[in-house]
Amino acid sequence: VMKPTTSADDRKKKKKPVSAAREPKRKQPRSSKKALPSSSTTEQHNKLSDDLSSPRACQDSGQDKTIVICNTEKDVNPAPEEAWARPLSKQWRHFPCDFDAVKRYNNFMSRRQPHCSVCSLFQRFDIESESHIFNDSSPGSHIPSRSLPMIPEASFAISASNQTPFCNYSPLDTDGLSALLQCCKCCVCVHASCYGVLETVLPTDWTCSACCSEQPPDKLFCTLCCLRGGALKPTVDNQWAHIVCALAISEASFVDVRNRAPIEISKISASRYKLKCSLCASITSNSLQQTACVQCSIGRCTKSFHVSCGYAAGVKFEISDWPIPIYVSCLRHLSSQSRHEGRQQEDLLDLSEGDRVVAKHRNKRFYWGRVIDVERKRMYEVDFDDGSFSEDLMPEDVEDRDCLRDGPPEKGEHIFVRWPDGAIYGATYRKINIQDVYTIEFEDSSLLQARRDELWAEHEDIPRHVRNKMSQATERRYDLFENKSLEGHEGRRNKRKVDYKALVLQGAAS
């Protein structure tokens, strides 16, 4: 039940386009170019619905069924801060407010790409390699005036109460970018589109909603988590909440989507409020009001944490499809997930005709096959108007231009693309993307066209998630490909009938 991506994103699952042998892929967002771990979205939806109300998910002891304050038990003694929590030592809202510390934290995070405090949720924070930024006194990377937001507009519009929103507008500039604004008071940096700034303002004069409220700094904190700082917006009940917390918690919603405010939090369930943060439980005070957590999306994992705590600790947040629109990978699952996410196209050796490779058959299992053809194709990389993008668009799929005759559009030119669902979508042309497309022949003579990163050669380590779905077609005379019965064993195999009652009576008689 996390925020879904755009309803148009469903098109990536549709039938193959007429103009291409391979179906182009629609991707969300720019920071999440690898495939998400495979799982049944329906199962995930049912899991969260069940787990939010289950004693196991809420981690109740069975002795005390009251809502736990700040998701911590009263008998927990504060423990020494972990590495991820050290930069936040003055950010916890149960400590006296240190506005200078809030400004420093916001300023440090603005140096890190994608610079926007909202988009940053989908750019995983790596503790080991990035924690040094909080000790770096150098100016850091320059904040550009504009950049490409990572979050589609529909992700702000969708909630549990509005699962299929229609967004007929784009908050981006004509070239698909959005201005980056940094608050002159608290130093938080956001895209104008992500924060809901509709009018044109000078970046040096901009002030965020929280600082404009003229409330004292000690009142400016997120009511859904335990941390100060970040991009805040007012809630319906005159509190404050992080935009990222509202995005990730499905029951929260934006009353005015285009302005990203106010945030409606009254529909957040009591079961969610009972979830305990597995990260800050030993740090935060038991004197805080109830807060809301999210859970890991992988399998039946019920690990829960605040959105802000999860981000600071290195949890991975990715925009996916409904009903798990924001896919969350806890720290325990990240290590195994990262083993098969590191395959970059440019790092893989080229394959030649005759090479044996493992590839995914149309029956969704993996088999050995042989490369019978290698074709270098010129594809287009485009950014769609809703914030999604494609890196493997065929030239003939551009609707308003004969690219095969006239060549590619100009960089930054707005075009119209006919997608596999038959609809036409606006997009901005970025560049040519030249890729090798391999034709694989399986032992049942079926053919597959695939990119290099979708294949595993004999000299490469095959990840466990692929090995678990591998089959040996030769041992079964190719029948696994079509799910046919084996030769000489037509129909169901006869099962010997056993009369257990007779056996019992026979044993009693003896």
C-alpha positions in Angstrom: 0.0 0.0 0.0 2.8 2.5 -0.7 2.4 5.3 -3.2 2.1 4.1 -6.7 3.9 5.4 -9.7 2.1 6.9 -12.6 -0.9 5.1 -14.0 0.8 5.4 -17.3 3.6 3.3 -16.0 1.4 0.2 -16.4 2.2 0.5 -20.1 5.6 -1.2 -19.6 3.8 -4.5 -19.0 1.7 -4.4 -22.2 2.2 -6.4 -25.4 5.2 -6.0 -27.7 5.1 -2.9 -29.9 4.6 -3.5 -33.6 7.8 -1.6 -34.6 10.2 -3.4 -32.3 11.4 -6.9 -31.8 11.9 -6.1 -28.2 9.5 -4.2 -26.0 10.9 -0.9 -24.8 11.0 -0.5 -21.0 9.5 2.4 -19.1 11.6 3.2 -16.0 11.1 5.0 -12.6 13.0 6.9 -11.3 16.4 8.0 -12.6 18.2 6.6 -9.5 16.5 3.2 -9.9 17.6 1.8 -13.2 17.9 -1.8 -12.1 15.1 -4.3 -11.9 13.3 -4.6 -8.6 13.4 -7.9 -6.7 10.7 -10.1 -8.2 7.7 -10.6 -6.1 3.9 -10.8 -6.4 2.6 -7.3 -6.0 -0.8 -8.7 -4.9 0.9 -10.8 -2.3 2.8 -7.7 -1.1 -0.4 -5.8 -0.9 -2.1 -8.5 1.1 1.0 -8.8 3.3 1.0 -5.2 4.4 -2.7 -5.2 5.0 -2.4 -8.3 7.1 0.8 -7.4 8.8 -0.3 -3.9 9.9 -3.0 -5.5 12.0 -1.1 -8.6 13.2 0.5 -8.8 16.7 3.7 -10.0 15.0 4.0 -7.0 12.8 3.3 -4.6 15.6 5.7 -6.5 17.8 3.3 -6.5 20.7 4.4 -8.5 23.7 0.8 -9.7 24.4 1.0 -8.1 27.8 0.5 -4.5 26.9 -1.8 -3.7 24.0 -1.6 0.1 24.3 -0.1 2.2 21.6 3.6 2.6 22.3 4.8 6.1 22.6 7.2 7.0 19.7 7.3 3.3 18.9 9.6 2.6 21.9 8.9 0.6 25.0 9.3 2.4 28.3 11.8 0.0 29.7 14.3 0.5 26.9 17.4 2.2 28.1 19.1 4.5 25.5 22.1 2.8 23.9 25.2 4.4 22.3 24.4 5.9 18.9 25.0 3.8 15.9 27.0 5.1 12.9 24.0 6.2 10.9 22.6 8.1 13.9 25.7 10.2 14.8 25.1 12.9 12.2 21.5 13.2 13.6 22.5 13.6 17.3 21.0 17.2 17.4 18.1 16.4 15.0 16.0 14.3 17.3 12.9 16.3 18.2 12.8 15.1 21.8 16.1 17.0 22.4 16.2 20.8 22.8 16.0 22.4 19.3 19.3 23.4 17.8 18.3 25.4 14.7 22.0 25.8 13.6 22.3 22.0 13.6 19.2 21.8 11.4 20.7 24.3 9.0 24.0 22.5 8.8 22.3 19.1 8.2 20.1 20.6 5.4 23.1 22.3 3.9 25.2 19.1 3.9 22.4 17.1 2.3 21.9 19.8 -0.4 25.4 19.1 -1.6 24.6 15.5 -2.4 22.9 14.7 -5.7 20.1 14.9 -6.6 20.3 18.0 -4.2 16.5 18.0 -3.7 15.5 16.9 -0.2 12.4 15.1 -1.6 14.1 13.3 -4.5 16.9 12.2 -2.1 14.7 9.6 -0.6 15.2 7.6 -3.8 18.9 8.0 -3.9 20.1 5.6 -1.3 22.4 7.0 1.4 25.5 4.8 1.8 26.8 5.2 5.3 30.2 3.8 4.6 31.0 5.9 1.6 29.0 9.1 2.2 29.0 9.8 6.0 32.2 11.9 5.5 30.1 14.8 4.0 29.1 15.8 7.6 32.7 16.4 8.5 33.7 18.1 5.3 34.1 21.9 5.7 34.8 22.4 2.0 32.1 24.1 -0.1 31.1 20.8 -1.7 29.4 20.3 -5.1 27.7 23.2 -6.7 23.9 23.2 -6.6 22.7 23.6 -10.2 19.9 26.0 -11.0 17.7 23.3 -12.5 17.7 19.6 -12.8 15.5 16.6 -13.6 13.2 15.5 -10.7 13.2 11.8 -9.9 9.5 11.5 -8.8 6.6 11.3 -11.3 3.7 13.7 -10.6 1.3 10.8 -10.0 3.3 9.6 -7.0 2.2 12.7 -5.2 -1.4 12.3 -6.3 -1.9 8.6 -5.4 -2.9 7.4 -2.0 -4.9 4.5 -0.5 -8.1 6.6 -1.1 -7.1 7.5 -4.7 -5.4 4.6 -6.3 -5.9 5.8 -10.0 -5.4 9.5 -10.2 -5.4 11.4 -13.5 -2.7 14.0 -13.9 -3.3 16.1 -17.0 -0.6 18.7 -16.1 3.1 18.8 -15.8 4.9 20.9 -13.1 8.1 20.8 -15.1 9.6 23.4 -17.4 9.2 23.0 -21.2 12.5 21.2 -21.3 11.5 18.7 -18.6 13.5 20.3 -15.8 12.6 22.0 -12.5 14.3 24.8 -10.6 16.2 24.0 -7.5 15.4 26.3 -4.5 17.3 26.6 -1.2 15.5 28.1 1.7 17.4 31.3 2.9 16.6 30.5 6.5 16.9 26.7 7.1 18.9 25.9 4.0 16.7 23.0 2.9 17.0 22.4 -0.9 14.1 21.2 -3.1 12.8 21.1 -6.6 10.1 23.7 -7.2 8.0 20.9 -8.6 8.6 18.5 -5.7 7.7 21.2 -3.1 4.7 22.6 -4.9 6.1 26.0 -5.7 3.9 27.1 -8.6 5.0 30.7 -9.1 8.4 31.9 -10.3 10.7 33.0 -7.5 14.3 34.0 -7.2 16.4 31.1 -5.7 18.1 33.6 -3.3 14.8 35.0 -2.0 12.9 31.7 -1.5 11.7 30.7 2.0 10.1 27.3 2.7 6.6 26.9 4.1 7.9 26.0 7.6 10.1 29.1 7.9 7.4 31.3 6.4 5.0 30.2 9.2 7.0 32.3 11.8 6.4 29.5 14.3 9.3 29.0 16.7 12.0 26.5 15.5 11.2 24.1 18.3 7.7 23.6 16.8 9.0 22.8 13.3 9.3 19.0 13.2 7.6 16.1 11.4 4.7 14.6 13.4 5.1 11.3 11.5 8.7 10.6 12.5 11.3 11.7 15.2 13.5 14.0 13.2 13.8 17.7 12.5 15.0 19.2 9.3 14.1 18.2 5.7 11.3 19.4 3.5 8.2 20.1 5.7 4.6 20.9 4.8 1.7 21.7 7.1 -0.8 19.1 7.9 -4.6 19.5 8.1 -4.5 19.5 11.9 -1.9 22.4 12.0 1.1 20.2 12.5 4.1 19.6 10.2 5.1 16.5 8.2 7.9 15.6 5.8 6.9 15.3 2.2 8.8 12.1 2.0 7.0 10.6 5.0 3.6 11.5 3.3 4.8 9.9 0.1 5.8 6.6 1.7 2.8 6.2 4.0 -0.1 5.2 1.9 -2.8 6.5 4.2 -1.4 10.0 4.1 -2.3 12.2 1.2 -2.0 15.8 -0.2 -5.3 17.7 -0.1 -4.0 20.1 -2.8 -1.7 17.9 -4.8 -0.1 20.7 -6.9 0.8 22.7 -3.8 1.8 19.5 -1.8 -0.3 20.8 1.1 -2.0 20.5 3.5 -1.1 16.9 4.3 -4.0 14.7 5.4 -2.9 12.3 8.1 -6.2 11.5 9.9 -6.7 8.3 7.9 -3.4 6.7 9.1 -4.5 3.5 10.8 -4.0 2.7 14.5 -2.1 -0.5 13.4 0.5 1.6 11.6 0.9 3.8 14.6 1.7 0.7 16.7 4.6 -0.3 14.5 7.9 0.1 16.3 10.9 1.7 14.6 13.6 -1.0 14.6 16.3 1.7 14.1 15.7 4.4 16.7 13.9 2.5 19.4 16.9 2.7 21.7 17.7 6.3 20.9 14.4 8.2 21.0 12.6 9.3 24.1 9.4 7.7 25.4 7.9 11.1 25.9 6.9 11.7 22.3 3.5 11.3 20.7 2.8 8.4 18.4 4.6 8.2 15.0 4.1 6.2 11.8 6.4 3.6 10.3 6.7 1.8 7.0 7.7 -1.9 6.5 10.1 -3.8 4.3 8.5 -4.9 1.0 10.4 -8.1 0.5 8.6 -11.3 1.0 7.0 -11.6 4.4 9.5 -9.4 6.1 7.9 -7.2 8.8 10.9 -5.0 9.7 9.5 -1.5 10.3 11.1 1.9 10.7 10.4 5.6 10.2 10.9 6.8 6.7 13.6 9.4 7.8 15.4 6.8 10.1 15.4 4.3 7.2 16.8 6.8 4.8 19.6 7.9 7.2 20.5 4.3 8.0 20.8 3.3 4.3 17.4 1.6 3.6 16.6 1.6 0.0 13.4 3.3 -1.3 12.4 2.8 -5.0 9.4 3.9 -7.0 7.6 0.8 -8.3 4.1 -0.3 -9.4 0.8 -0.4 -7.5 0.0 -1.9 -5.1 3.6 -1.5 -3.8 4.3 1.9 -5.4 7.2 2.6 -3.1 9.3 -0.5 -2.7 11.3 -0.6 0.5 14.3 -2.9 1.1 15.5 -3.2 4.7 19.2 -3.4 5.5 19.0 -7.2 6.0 17.8 -7.8 2.5 20.0 -5.2 0.8 23.1 -7.3 0.9 21.6 -10.2 -1.0 19.8 -7.8 -3.3 22.9 -5.9 -4.2 24.8 -9.0 -5.4 22.7 -9.1 -8.6 22.1 -5.3 -9.0 25.7 -4.5 -9.8 25.6 -5.6 -13.5 26.3 -2.5 -15.5 26.0 -2.8 -19.2 29.3 -1.1 -19.8 31.2 -3.4 -17.4 30.2 -6.7 -19.2 32.3 -8.4 -21.8 30.8 -8.7 -25.3 29.4 -12.0 -26.5 29.9 -13.7 -29.8 27.9 -16.0 -32.0 28.0 -19.5 -30.6 28.6 -18.5 -27.0 26.5 -20.4 -24.4 24.5 -18.2 -22.1 21.8 -18.4 -19.5 18.6 -16.5 -20.4 15.0 -16.2 -19.4 12.6 -18.2 -21.4 9.0 -17.1 -22.1 7.8 -19.6 -19.5 9.6 -17.4 -16.9 12.3 -19.9 -16.1 16.0 -19.7 -17.0 17.8 -22.1 -19.5 21.0 -22.4 -21.3 20.9 -21.3 -24.9 23.3 -20.1 -27.6 23.9 -16.7 -29.2 23.0 -17.0 -32.9 23.0 -13.4 -33.8 24.4 -10.0 -32.6 22.8 -6.8 -33.9 23.9 -3.3 -32.9 20.8 -1.1 -32.7 20.4 2.6 -32.4 17.8 3.3 -29.8 16.6 6.6 -28.3 16.7 7.8 -24.7 13.7 10.0 -23.8 12.2 11.6 -20.7 8.4 11.4 -20.6 6.4 14.3 -19.4 5.3 12.5 -16.3 8.9 12.1 -15.1 9.5 8.5 -16.2 12.0 7.6 -19.0 13.0 5.0 -21.5 16.5 4.1 -22.7 15.6 1.6 -25.5 13.0 3.4 -27.6 13.0 2.4 -31.3 13.3 5.2 -33.8 10.1 4.1 -35.6 8.1 4.5 -32.3 8.5 8.3 -32.6 5.0 9.4 -33.9 5.5 12.9 -35.3 8.7 12.3 -37.2 10.1 9.8 -39.7 13.4 9.2 -37.8 14.4 6.4 -40.2 14.5 8.9 -43.0 15.2 12.2 -41.3 17.4 11.0 -38.4 17.0 11.6 -34.7 15.3 14.7 -33.2 17.3 17.6 -31.8 18.5 17.2 -28.2 15.8 18.6 -25.9 13.2 18.5 -28.7 9.7 17.6 -27.5 8.3 14.6 -29.4 5.3 12.2 -29.2 5.9 8.5 -28.7 3.5 5.7 -29.5 3.7 3.2 -26.6 2.9 -0.5 -26.7 -0.5 0.2 -25.2 -1.5 2.1 -28.3 -1.6 5.5 -26.6 0.6 8.4 -27.6 2.7 10.2 -24.9 4.7 13.4 -24.8 8.4 13.1 -24.2 11.7 15.0 -24.5 14.4 13.5 -26.7 17.8 13.2 -24.9 20.3 11.2 -27.0 21.0 8.1 -29.1 21.6 4.9 -27.1 23.5 2.3 -29.1 23.0 -1.2 -27.7 23.9 -4.7 -28.8 20.8 -6.9 -29.0 21.5 -10.6 -28.8 19.3 -13.3 -30.4 19.4 -16.5 -28.2 18.2 -19.9 -29.4 17.0 -22.3 -26.7 17.1 -26.1 -27.1 13.4 -26.1 -28.0 14.3 -23.9 -31.0 12.5 -20.9 -29.6 14.2 -17.5 -29.9 14.7 -14.6 -27.5 16.1 -11.1 -28.1 17.9 -9.7 -25.0 20.4 -7.0 -23.9 23.8 -8.0 -22.5 22.8 -7.3 -18.9 19.9 -9.9 -19.2 22.4 -12.7 -20.1 24.9 -14.7 -18.1 27.9 -16.2 -19.9 29.7 -19.4 -18.8 32.5 -17.6 -17.2 30.2 -15.4 -15.1 28.8 -16.0 -11.6 25.1 -16.7 -11.9 23.1 -15.1 -9.1 21.1 -17.2 -6.7 17.8 -15.8 -7.8 18.6 -17.0 -11.3 19.9 -20.4 -10.3 16.7 -21.0 -8.3 14.7 -20.7 -11.5 17.0 -22.6 -13.8 16.0 -25.9 -15.5 17.9 -28.4 -17.6 15.8 -28.9 -20.7 17.9 -31.8 -22.1 17.3 -33.9 -19.1 13.5 -33.6 -19.6 13.6 -33.8 -23.4 12.6 -30.2 -23.7 9.2 -30.8 -22.1 9.8 -28.2 -19.4 9.6 -25.5 -22.1 6.0 -26.2 -23.0 4.8 -28.0 -19.8 4.0 -31.1 -21.8 4.1 -34.6 -20.4 7.2 -36.8 -20.8 7.5 -39.3 -23.7 6.1 -42.6 -22.5 4.2 -41.0 -19.7 1.1 -39.5 -21.3 -1.3 -37.9 -18.8 -1.0 -38.1 -15.0 1.4 -40.6 -13.6 -0.6 -43.5 -12.0 -0.4 -43.5 -8.2 -0.5 -46.8 -6.4 -3.6 -47.0 -4.2 -3.0 -48.1 -0.6 -5.8 -49.4 1.6 -4.6 -48.0 4.9 -7.6 -49.4 6.8 -6.8 -52.9 5.6 -3.2 -52.5 6.7 -4.3 -51.4 10.2 -6.7 -54.4 10.5 -4.0 -56.7 9.3 -1.5 -55.4 11.8 -4.0 -55.7 14.6 -4.8 -59.4 13.6 -1.1 -60.3 13.7 
